[in-house]
Amino acid sequence: MDDLHGVESLGLTLPTPAYLFGAILFGLIGFAAYRYGKNASRPHAKWIGVALMLYPYVVSETWMVYVVGAGLCVGLYWFRE
């Protein structure tokens, strides 16, 4: 428990379980979209998949993980051709 207080004293916070779940969920969806787009020669699906895998590294709020992830999934659906 002292290690946790030491990390917090440095200004770092650990992500919540909901954040981790969203990051893993959208990362898996992104990986599947990337593989599909690469194998089917569909660049929209491939690049949206890359975005789904990488955006959790930039977003720090839990609600933003779900909003951006849902938006990218809608984009994936929209550009399904």
Phi and psi restraints in degrees (range 20) as a CNS / XPLOR table:
assign (resid 1 and name C) (resid 2 and name N)
       (resid 2 and name CA) (resid 2 and name C) 1.0 -66.7 20.0 2
assign (resid 2 and name N) (resid 2 and name CA)
       (resid 2 and name C) (resid 3 and name N) 1.0 -31.2 20.0 2
assign (resid 2 and name C) (resid 3 and name N)
       (resid 3 and name CA) (resid 3 and name C) 1.0 -64.5 20.0 2
assign (resid 3 and name N) (resid 3 and name CA)
       (resid 3 and name C) (resid 4 and name N) 1.0 -37.8 20.0 2
assign (resid 3 and name C) (resid 4 and name N)
       (resid 4 and name CA) (resid 4 and name C) 1.0 -64.3 20.0 2
assign (resid 4 and name N) (resid 4 and name CA)
       (resid 4 and name C) (resid 5 and name N) 1.0 -42.3 20.0 2
assign (resid 4 and name C) (resid 5 and name N)
       (resid 5 and name CA) (resid 5 and name C) 1.0 -67.4 20.0 2
assign (resid 5 and name N) (resid 5 and name CA)
       (resid 5 and name C) (resid 6 and name N) 1.0 -33.4 20.0 2
assign (resid 5 and name C) (resid 6 and name N)
       (resid 6 and name CA) (resid 6 and name C) 1.0 -66.1 20.0 2
assign (resid 6 and name N) (resid 6 and name CA)
       (resid 6 and name C) (resid 7 and name N) 1.0 -39.6 20.0 2
assign (resid 6 and name C) (resid 7 and name N)
       (resid 7 and name CA) (resid 7 and name C) 1.0 -67.9 20.0 2
assign (resid 7 and name N) (resid 7 and name CA)
       (resid 7 and name C) (resid 8 and name N) 1.0 -41.8 20.0 2
assign (resid 7 and name C) (resid 8 and name N)
       (resid 8 and name CA) (resid 8 and name C) 1.0 -66.6 20.0 2
assign (resid 8 and name N) (resid 8 and name CA)
       (resid 8 and name C) (resid 9 and name N) 1.0 -31.6 20.0 2
assign (resid 8 and name C) (resid 9 and name N)
       (resid 9 and name CA) (resid 9 and name C) 1.0 -68.5 20.0 2
assign (resid 9 and name N) (resid 9 and name CA)
       (resid 9 and name C) (resid 10 and name N) 1.0 -22.5 20.0 2
assign (resid 9 and name C) (resid 10 and name N)
       (resid 10 and name CA) (resid 10 and name C) 1.0 -81.5 20.0 2
assign (resid 10 and name N) (resid 10 and name CA)
       (resid 10 and name C) (resid 11 and name N) 1.0 -5.8 20.0 2
assign (resid 10 and name C) (resid 11 and name N)
       (resid 11 and name CA) (resid 11 and name C) 1.0 93.2 20.0 2
assign (resid 11 and name N) (resid 11 and name CA)
       (resid 11 and name C) (resid 12 and name N) 1.0 9.9 20.0 2
assign (resid 11 and name C) (resid 12 and name N)
       (resid 12 and name CA) (resid 12 and name C) 1.0 -100.0 20.0 2
assign (resid 12 and name N) (resid 12 and name CA)
       (resid 12 and name C) (resid 13 and name N) 1.0 140.9 20.0 2
assign (resid 12 and name C) (resid 13 and name N)
       (resid 13 and name CA) (resid 13 and name C) 1.0 -123.9 20.0 2
assign (resid 13 and name N) (resid 13 and name CA)
       (resid 13 and name C) (resid 14 and name N) 1.0 148.0 20.0 2
assign (resid 13 and name C) (resid 14 and name N)
       (resid 14 and name CA) (resid 14 and name C) 1.0 -85.5 20.0 2
assign (resid 14 and name N) (resid 14 and name CA)
       (resid 14 and name C) (resid 15 and name N) 1.0 146.2 20.0 2
assign (resid 14 and name C) (resid 15 and name N)
       (resid 15 and name CA) (resid 15 and name C) 1.0 -71.6 20.0 2
assign (resid 15 and name N) (resid 15 and name CA)
       (resid 15 and name C) (resid 16 and name N) 1.0 154.1 20.0 2
assign (resid 15 and name C) (resid 16 and name N)
       (resid 16 and name CA) (resid 16 and name C) 1.0 -77.2 20.0 2
assign (resid 16 and name N) (resid 16 and name CA)
       (resid 16 and name C) (resid 17 and name N) 1.0 161.2 20.0 2
assign (resid 16 and name C) (resid 17 and name N)
       (resid 17 and name CA) (resid 17 and name C) 1.0 -60.0 20.0 2
assign (resid 17 and name N) (resid 17 and name CA)
       (resid 17 and name C) (resid 18 and name N) 1.0 -34.3 20.0 2
assign (resid 17 and name C) (resid 18 and name N)
       (resid 18 and name CA) (resid 18 and name C) 1.0 -65.3 20.0 2
assign (resid 18 and name N) (resid 18 and name CA)
       (resid 18 and name C) (resid 19 and name N) 1.0 -38.2 20.0 2
assign (resid 18 and name C) (resid 19 and name N)
       (resid 19 and name CA) (resid 19 and name C) 1.0 -64.8 20.0 2
assign (resid 19 and name N) (resid 19 and name CA)
       (resid 19 and name C) (resid 20 and name N) 1.0 -46.4 20.0 2
assign (resid 19 and name C) (resid 20 and name N)
       (resid 20 and name CA) (resid 20 and name C) 1.0 -62.0 20.0 2
assign (resid 20 and name N) (resid 20 and name CA)
       (resid 20 and name C) (resid 21 and name N) 1.0 -41.7 20.0 2
assign (resid 20 and name C) (resid 21 and name N)
       (resid 21 and name CA) (resid 21 and name C) 1.0 -61.8 20.0 2
assign (resid 21 and name N) (resid 21 and name CA)
       (resid 21 and name C) (resid 22 and name N) 1.0 -45.6 20.0 2
assign (resid 21 and name C) (resid 22 and name N)
       (resid 22 and name CA) (resid 22 and name C) 1.0 -64.0 20.0 2
assign (resid 22 and name N) (resid 22 and name CA)
       (resid 22 and name C) (resid 23 and name N) 1.0 -42.2 20.0 2
assign (resid 22 and name C) (resid 23 and name N)
       (resid 23 and name CA) (resid 23 and name C) 1.0 -63.8 20.0 2
assign (resid 23 and name N) (resid 23 and name CA)
       (resid 23 and name C) (resid 24 and name N) 1.0 -41.7 20.0 2
assign (resid 23 and name C) (resid 24 and name N)
       (resid 24 and name CA) (resid 24 and name C) 1.0 -69.1 20.0 2
assign (resid 24 and name N) (resid 24 and name CA)
       (resid 24 and name C) (resid 25 and name N) 1.0 -43.8 20.0 2
assign (resid 24 and name C) (resid 25 and name N)
       (resid 25 and name CA) (resid 25 and name C) 1.0 -59.7 20.0 2
assign (resid 25 and name N) (resid 25 and name CA)
       (resid 25 and name C) (resid 26 and name N) 1.0 -52.9 20.0 2
assign (resid 25 and name C) (resid 26 and name N)
       (resid 26 and name CA) (resid 26 and name C) 1.0 -71.4 20.0 2
assign (resid 26 and name N) (resid 26 and name CA)
       (resid 26 and name C) (resid 27 and name N) 1.0 -26.9 20.0 2
assign (resid 26 and name C) (resid 27 and name N)
       (resid 27 and name CA) (resid 27 and name C) 1.0 -65.8 20.0 2
assign (resid 27 and name N) (resid 27 and name CA)
       (resid 27 and name C) (resid 28 and name N) 1.0 -41.0 20.0 2
assign (resid 27 and name C) (resid 28 and name N)
       (resid 28 and name CA) (resid 28 and name C) 1.0 -67.1 20.0 2
assign (resid 28 and name N) (resid 28 and name CA)
       (resid 28 and name C) (resid 29 and name N) 1.0 -42.0 20.0 2
assign (resid 28 and name C) (resid 29 and name N)
       (resid 29 and name CA) (resid 29 and name C) 1.0 -61.6 20.0 2
assign (resid 29 and name N) (resid 29 and name CA)
       (resid 29 and name C) (resid 30 and name N) 1.0 -41.9 20.0 2
assign (resid 29 and name C) (resid 30 and name N)
       (resid 30 and name CA) (resid 30 and name C) 1.0 -64.0 20.0 2
assign (resid 30 and name N) (resid 30 and name CA)
       (resid 30 and name C) (resid 31 and name N) 1.0 -40.2 20.0 2
assign (resid 30 and name C) (resid 31 and name N)
       (resid 31 and name CA) (resid 31 and name C) 1.0 -63.5 20.0 2
assign (resid 31 and name N) (resid 31 and name CA)
       (resid 31 and name C) (resid 32 and name N) 1.0 -43.2 20.0 2
assign (resid 31 and name C) (resid 32 and name N)
       (resid 32 and name CA) (resid 32 and name C) 1.0 -64.3 20.0 2
assign (resid 32 and name N) (resid 32 and name CA)
       (resid 32 and name C) (resid 33 and name N) 1.0 -41.3 20.0 2
assign (resid 32 and name C) (resid 33 and name N)
       (resid 33 and name CA) (resid 33 and name C) 1.0 -66.3 20.0 2
assign (resid 33 and name N) (resid 33 and name CA)
       (resid 33 and name C) (resid 34 and name N) 1.0 -39.4 20.0 2
assign (resid 33 and name C) (resid 34 and name N)
       (resid 34 and name CA) (resid 34 and name C) 1.0 -62.5 20.0 2
assign (resid 34 and name N) (resid 34 and name CA)
       (resid 34 and name C) (resid 35 and name N) 1.0 -48.1 20.0 2
assign (resid 34 and name C) (resid 35 and name N)
       (resid 35 and name CA) (resid 35 and name C) 1.0 -62.6 20.0 2
assign (resid 35 and name N) (resid 35 and name CA)
       (resid 35 and name C) (resid 36 and name N) 1.0 -41.9 20.0 2
assign (resid 35 and name C) (resid 36 and name N)
       (resid 36 and name CA) (resid 36 and name C) 1.0 -63.3 20.0 2
assign (resid 36 and name N) (resid 36 and name CA)
       (resid 36 and name C) (resid 37 and name N) 1.0 -46.8 20.0 2
assign (resid 36 and name C) (resid 37 and name N)
       (resid 37 and name CA) (resid 37 and name C) 1.0 -64.5 20.0 2
assign (resid 37 and name N) (resid 37 and name CA)
       (resid 37 and name C) (resid 38 and name N) 1.0 -36.1 20.0 2
assign (resid 37 and name C) (resid 38 and name N)
       (resid 38 and name CA) (resid 38 and name C) 1.0 -70.0 20.0 2
assign (resid 38 and name N) (resid 38 and name CA)
       (resid 38 and name C) (resid 39 and name N) 1.0 -45.4 20.0 2
assign (resid 38 and name C) (resid 39 and name N)
       (resid 39 and name CA) (resid 39 and name C) 1.0 -72.8 20.0 2
assign (resid 39 and name N) (resid 39 and name CA)
       (resid 39 and name C) (resid 40 and name N) 1.0 -31.8 20.0 2
assign (resid 39 and name C) (resid 40 and name N)
       (resid 40 and name CA) (resid 40 and name C) 1.0 -95.9 20.0 2
assign (resid 40 and name N) (resid 40 and name CA)
       (resid 40 and name C) (resid 41 and name N) 1.0 4.1 20.0 2
assign (resid 40 and name C) (resid 41 and name N)
       (resid 41 and name CA) (resid 41 and name C) 1.0 55.7 20.0 2
assign (resid 41 and name N) (resid 41 and name CA)
       (resid 41 and name C) (resid 42 and name N) 1.0 47.9 20.0 2
assign (resid 41 and name C) (resid 42 and name N)
       (resid 42 and name CA) (resid 42 and name C) 1.0 -116.7 20.0 2
assign (resid 42 and name N) (resid 42 and name CA)
       (resid 42 and name C) (resid 43 and name N) 1.0 100.1 20.0 2
assign (resid 42 and name C) (resid 43 and name N)
       (resid 43 and name CA) (resid 43 and name C) 1.0 -65.8 20.0 2
assign (resid 43 and name N) (resid 43 and name CA)
       (resid 43 and name C) (resid 44 and name N) 1.0 -32.0 20.0 2
assign (resid 43 and name C) (resid 44 and name N)
       (resid 44 and name CA) (resid 44 and name C) 1.0 -62.3 20.0 2
assign (resid 44 and name N) (resid 44 and name CA)
       (resid 44 and name C) (resid 45 and name N) 1.0 -46.6 20.0 2
assign (resid 44 and name C) (resid 45 and name N)
       (resid 45 and name CA) (resid 45 and name C) 1.0 -63.7 20.0 2
assign (resid 45 and name N) (resid 45 and name CA)
       (resid 45 and name C) (resid 46 and name N) 1.0 -39.3 20.0 2
assign (resid 45 and name C) (resid 46 and name N)
       (resid 46 and name CA) (resid 46 and name C) 1.0 -64.1 20.0 2
assign (resid 46 and name N) (resid 46 and name CA)
       (resid 46 and name C) (resid 47 and name N) 1.0 -47.0 20.0 2
assign (resid 46 and name C) (resid 47 and name N)
       (resid 47 and name CA) (resid 47 and name C) 1.0 -76.0 20.0 2
assign (resid 47 and name N) (resid 47 and name CA)
       (resid 47 and name C) (resid 48 and name N) 1.0 -30.7 20.0 2
assign (resid 47 and name C) (resid 48 and name N)
       (resid 48 and name CA) (resid 48 and name C) 1.0 -67.9 20.0 2
assign (resid 48 and name N) (resid 48 and name CA)
       (resid 48 and name C) (resid 49 and name N) 1.0 -36.1 20.0 2
assign (resid 48 and name C) (resid 49 and name N)
       (resid 49 and name CA) (resid 49 and name C) 1.0 -61.9 20.0 2
assign (resid 49 and name N) (resid 49 and name CA)
       (resid 49 and name C) (resid 50 and name N) 1.0 -41.7 20.0 2
assign (resid 49 and name C) (resid 50 and name N)
       (resid 50 and name CA) (resid 50 and name C) 1.0 -62.5 20.0 2
assign (resid 50 and name N) (resid 50 and name CA)
       (resid 50 and name C) (resid 51 and name N) 1.0 -43.2 20.0 2
assign (resid 50 and name C) (resid 51 and name N)
       (resid 51 and name CA) (resid 51 and name C) 1.0 -62.8 20.0 2
assign (resid 51 and name N) (resid 51 and name CA)
       (resid 51 and name C) (resid 52 and name N) 1.0 -40.9 20.0 2
assign (resid 51 and name C) (resid 52 and name N)
       (resid 52 and name CA) (resid 52 and name C) 1.0 -63.9 20.0 2
assign (resid 52 and name N) (resid 52 and name CA)
       (resid 52 and name C) (resid 53 and name N) 1.0 -33.7 20.0 2
assign (resid 52 and name C) (resid 53 and name N)
       (resid 53 and name CA) (resid 53 and name C) 1.0 -75.7 20.0 2
assign (resid 53 and name N) (resid 53 and name CA)
       (resid 53 and name C) (resid 54 and name N) 1.0 -30.3 20.0 2
assign (resid 53 and name C) (resid 54 and name N)
       (resid 54 and name CA) (resid 54 and name C) 1.0 -100.9 20.0 2
assign (resid 54 and name N) (resid 54 and name CA)
       (resid 54 and name C) (resid 55 and name N) 1.0 -24.1 20.0 2
assign (resid 54 and name C) (resid 55 and name N)
       (resid 55 and name CA) (resid 55 and name C) 1.0 -63.5 20.0 2
assign (resid 55 and name N) (resid 55 and name CA)
       (resid 55 and name C) (resid 56 and name N) 1.0 -28.6 20.0 2
assign (resid 55 and name C) (resid 56 and name N)
       (resid 56 and name CA) (resid 56 and name C) 1.0 -61.9 20.0 2
assign (resid 56 and name N) (resid 56 and name CA)
       (resid 56 and name C) (resid 57 and name N) 1.0 -19.3 20.0 2
assign (resid 56 and name C) (resid 57 and name N)
       (resid 57 and name CA) (resid 57 and name C) 1.0 -72.8 20.0 2
assign (resid 57 and name N) (resid 57 and name CA)
       (resid 57 and name C) (resid 58 and name N) 1.0 -20.2 20.0 2
assign (resid 57 and name C) (resid 58 and name N)
       (resid 58 and name CA) (resid 58 and name C) 1.0 -99.4 20.0 2
assign (resid 58 and name N) (resid 58 and name CA)
       (resid 58 and name C) (resid 59 and name N) 1.0 -32.3 20.0 2
assign (resid 58 and name C) (resid 59 and name N)
       (resid 59 and name CA) (resid 59 and name C) 1.0 -90.4 20.0 2
assign (resid 59 and name N) (resid 59 and name CA)
       (resid 59 and name C) (resid 60 and name N) 1.0 131.6 20.0 2
assign (resid 59 and name C) (resid 60 and name N)
       (resid 60 and name CA) (resid 60 and name C) 1.0 -108.8 20.0 2
assign (resid 60 and name N) (resid 60 and name CA)
       (resid 60 and name C) (resid 61 and name N) 1.0 -16.2 20.0 2
assign (resid 60 and name C) (resid 61 and name N)
       (resid 61 and name CA) (resid 61 and name C) 1.0 -91.2 20.0 2
assign (resid 61 and name N) (resid 61 and name CA)
       (resid 61 and name C) (resid 62 and name N) 1.0 140.0 20.0 2
assign (resid 61 and name C) (resid 62 and name N)
       (resid 62 and name CA) (resid 62 and name C) 1.0 -63.4 20.0 2
assign (resid 62 and name N) (resid 62 and name CA)
       (resid 62 and name C) (resid 63 and name N) 1.0 -44.0 20.0 2
assign (resid 62 and name C) (resid 63 and name N)
       (resid 63 and name CA) (resid 63 and name C) 1.0 -66.0 20.0 2
assign (resid 63 and name N) (resid 63 and name CA)
       (resid 63 and name C) (resid 64 and name N) 1.0 -30.4 20.0 2
assign (resid 63 and name C) (resid 64 and name N)
       (resid 64 and name CA) (resid 64 and name C) 1.0 -71.1 20.0 2
assign (resid 64 and name N) (resid 64 and name CA)
       (resid 64 and name C) (resid 65 and name N) 1.0 -30.8 20.0 2
assign (resid 64 and name C) (resid 65 and name N)
       (resid 65 and name CA) (resid 65 and name C) 1.0 -60.6 20.0 2
assign (resid 65 and name N) (resid 65 and name CA)
       (resid 65 and name C) (resid 66 and name N) 1.0 -44.2 20.0 2
assign (resid 65 and name C) (resid 66 and name N)
       (resid 66 and name CA) (resid 66 and name C) 1.0 -74.4 20.0 2
assign (resid 66 and name N) (resid 66 and name CA)
       (resid 66 and name C) (resid 67 and name N) 1.0 -36.9 20.0 2
assign (resid 66 and name C) (resid 67 and name N)
       (resid 67 and name CA) (resid 67 and name C) 1.0 -67.9 20.0 2
assign (resid 67 and name N) (resid 67 and name CA)
       (resid 67 and name C) (resid 68 and name N) 1.0 -49.4 20.0 2
assign (resid 67 and name C) (resid 68 and name N)
       (resid 68 and name CA) (resid 68 and name C) 1.0 -66.4 20.0 2
assign (resid 68 and name N) (resid 68 and name CA)
       (resid 68 and name C) (resid 69 and name N) 1.0 -41.4 20.0 2
assign (resid 68 and name C) (resid 69 and name N)
       (resid 69 and name CA) (resid 69 and name C) 1.0 -62.6 20.0 2
assign (resid 69 and name N) (resid 69 and name CA)
       (resid 69 and name C) (resid 70 and name N) 1.0 -43.0 20.0 2
assign (resid 69 and name C) (resid 70 and name N)
       (resid 70 and name CA) (resid 70 and name C) 1.0 -65.1 20.0 2
assign (resid 70 and name N) (resid 70 and name CA)
       (resid 70 and name C) (resid 71 and name N) 1.0 -39.5 20.0 2
assign (resid 70 and name C) (resid 71 and name N)
       (resid 71 and name CA) (resid 71 and name C) 1.0 -63.4 20.0 2
assign (resid 71 and name N) (resid 71 and name CA)
       (resid 71 and name C) (resid 72 and name N) 1.0 -42.5 20.0 2
assign (resid 71 and name C) (resid 72 and name N)
       (resid 72 and name CA) (resid 72 and name C) 1.0 -67.9 20.0 2
assign (resid 72 and name N) (resid 72 and name CA)
       (resid 72 and name C) (resid 73 and name N) 1.0 -34.2 20.0 2
assign (resid 72 and name C) (resid 73 and name N)
       (resid 73 and name CA) (resid 73 and name C) 1.0 -67.3 20.0 2
assign (resid 73 and name N) (resid 73 and name CA)
       (resid 73 and name C) (resid 74 and name N) 1.0 -37.1 20.0 2
assign (resid 73 and name C) (resid 74 and name N)
       (resid 74 and name CA) (resid 74 and name C) 1.0 -64.0 20.0 2
assign (resid 74 and name N) (resid 74 and name CA)
       (resid 74 and name C) (resid 75 and name N) 1.0 -41.4 20.0 2
assign (resid 74 and name C) (resid 75 and name N)
       (resid 75 and name CA) (resid 75 and name C) 1.0 -61.9 20.0 2
assign (resid 75 and name N) (resid 75 and name CA)
       (resid 75 and name C) (resid 76 and name N) 1.0 -37.7 20.0 2
assign (resid 75 and name C) (resid 76 and name N)
       (resid 76 and name CA) (resid 76 and name C) 1.0 -63.8 20.0 2
assign (resid 76 and name N) (resid 76 and name CA)
       (resid 76 and name C) (resid 77 and name N) 1.0 -40.7 20.0 2
assign (resid 76 and name C) (resid 77 and name N)
       (resid 77 and name CA) (resid 77 and name C) 1.0 -67.6 20.0 2
assign (resid 77 and name N) (resid 77 and name CA)
       (resid 77 and name C) (resid 78 and name N) 1.0 -41.2 20.0 2
assign (resid 77 and name C) (resid 78 and name N)
       (resid 78 and name CA) (resid 78 and name C) 1.0 -64.7 20.0 2
assign (resid 78 and name N) (resid 78 and name CA)
       (resid 78 and name C) (resid 79 and name N) 1.0 -40.0 20.0 2
assign (resid 78 and name C) (resid 79 and name N)
       (resid 79 and name CA) (resid 79 and name C) 1.0 -96.1 20.0 2
assign (resid 79 and name N) (resid 79 and name CA)
       (resid 79 and name C) (resid 80 and name N) 1.0 33.2 20.0 2
assign (resid 79 and name C) (resid 80 and name N)
       (resid 80 and name CA) (resid 80 and name C) 1.0 -75.4 20.0 2
assign (resid 80 and name N) (resid 80 and name CA)
       (resid 80 and name C) (resid 81 and name N) 1.0 -16.6 20.0 2
